Amino acid sequence: MRSTTPVVPGHTFDPGTFGEPSDVTQVLDTTAAAAFHGDADVRAALDTIITRLAAAQSTLDGARPARDGGGETLQSWIDRSTAAKGRGPIYPYVGSGIGRGPLVELVDGSVKWDMINGIGVHMFGHSDPGMVRAALEASLGDVVMEGNLQFNAESIAYAELLVAEASKRSRLRHVFVTNSGAMANESALKVCQQKTGGAPRVIAFQDCFMGRSTTMAQIGDSAGGRVGIPLNAMVDYMPFYDPNLGDRSIEMALWHLDKTIARYPGQHSCFIFELVQGEGGFNTAPREFFVALMERCHAAGIPVWDDEVQTFGRNTEMFMFDVLDLGEYIDVVAIGKMSQACAVLYTEDFAPKPGLLSGTFIGSSTAFHVGRAALSRLRAEGAYGPNGRIAALHAAFREHAAAFIAAHPDWFPPAIDEFRRPLPALFGGTGGMCRLTPFGGDKARIVRALDILFEEGVIAFYCGHGPFHLRFLPPVGVMEPAHWRPVFEILERAFARAHAEA
Ligand SMILES: Cc1ncc(COP(=O)(O)O)c(C=O)c1O
């Protein structure tokens, strides 16, 4: 019998709902592996660790400053990191190795609300008993990494889950699992290129981001990401949806697409869609915008590749293409981040020929087991759907953000877009992707506000290319709507300091 352990203040989860022995080994009961995983002493040892974890994390119940005394200081760790990497980190963040849902402890004993989670990786926050149990179970295996030549049952179960979810409302049928979002995108590009007989050009949206391999850095619309990189990718950029223009924006995008296709007939291997732009600023667009462009692509024989590395798992459906009901149009999709391992899924028609996709590693057994546990739990615990926990968390964010802006108009002057018009809203995003636009979207002021926020006890980040926004990727699996209150209280203290400095 396992105990029901409080995960974060006000939220309980039974860590026994995932990870029965058969779930881990996935093999015949008569194997030695099944005997080991099911051994009563082994199970009891895991239960003990989870119980002791709950005791150790019980003191973490809100943000707190650094503590005096003890071993090596935070600054010393930062210096060591800087020396090893040759450049300093963005934040003085070094985790101690424990947390409690949305709360994380750093090596200096400080505790912070983690609203960015490694840029959207830890959907159950820190030290979640269920995730720790899944990681412990996977660590009982014979190897750490699984590969394309030799793999265990765990990576197969993980791949099957992705295909089962993706194929519900799309033509996607197969998956190649890999170990970074950039590599999933590289694989997606190769699959599209092979399908189109080596067509050399790609179409991408302005402000897109796709990772930092040499090709993805060239396609991603950020000059800083390709400094010093010889340019050999041929990219045609398209305007993304402009909420100030509404339907006119759709007309203009179609006009651009038609011109691009006419300029280079038969030359495009794909149009790469980020259905919510992540690094680009949590920019959203209505279904009609994408349908119009995707239909045009299909008519011209241009594959539709959906980059869901940032959107996957954290919106009101597991795939953003399902949120927007676009499944029928998608030929290839890449996922990553919260899934722990990354992957590219494709239709029967796009299945690669032998030799196109492989690699030594596909990922660690722990990543597969924790990733599958996270996705299974989100699904089982009602995270998805219009009334699910993710929708409720986003609605609560909007409520807090609207009240916050109304209470502090001085901190929220209009944010002006590149056509010199004010943004229609100073908060937004979708699902577990939340943005707030203080200080007119000025980058320097937002970066300074983030530093102060970190000191005060909230970890966030920025996104956009101007106006800039404060970006939150909260741990949607464990964060409760009520947790926004302490987060916004800290925002209030931090913004008051940032405003006073300006
Ligand atoms: C939309 C998108 N695609 C690809 C990537 C690259 O993923 P990774 O950093 O795992 O290579 C990211 C990372 O932020 C992303 O947001």
The ligand as a Gaussian input file, in Angstrom:
#p B3LYP/6-31G(d) Opt

LIG

0 1
 C        9.280000      25.552000     -31.275000
 C       10.618000      24.967000     -30.914000
 N       11.211000      24.115000     -31.769000
 C       12.406000      23.565000     -31.486000
 C       13.075000      23.858000     -30.322000
 C       14.427000      23.240000     -30.056000
 O       14.344000      22.281000     -29.060000
 P       15.686000      21.831000     -28.294000
 O       16.136000      23.014000     -27.506000
 O       15.252000      20.660000     -27.445000
 O       16.674000      21.433000     -29.337000
 C       12.484000      24.724000     -29.401000
 C       13.189000      25.071000     -28.146000
 O       12.894000      26.032000     -27.473000
 C       11.230000      25.299000     -29.708000
 O       10.636000      26.162000     -28.883000

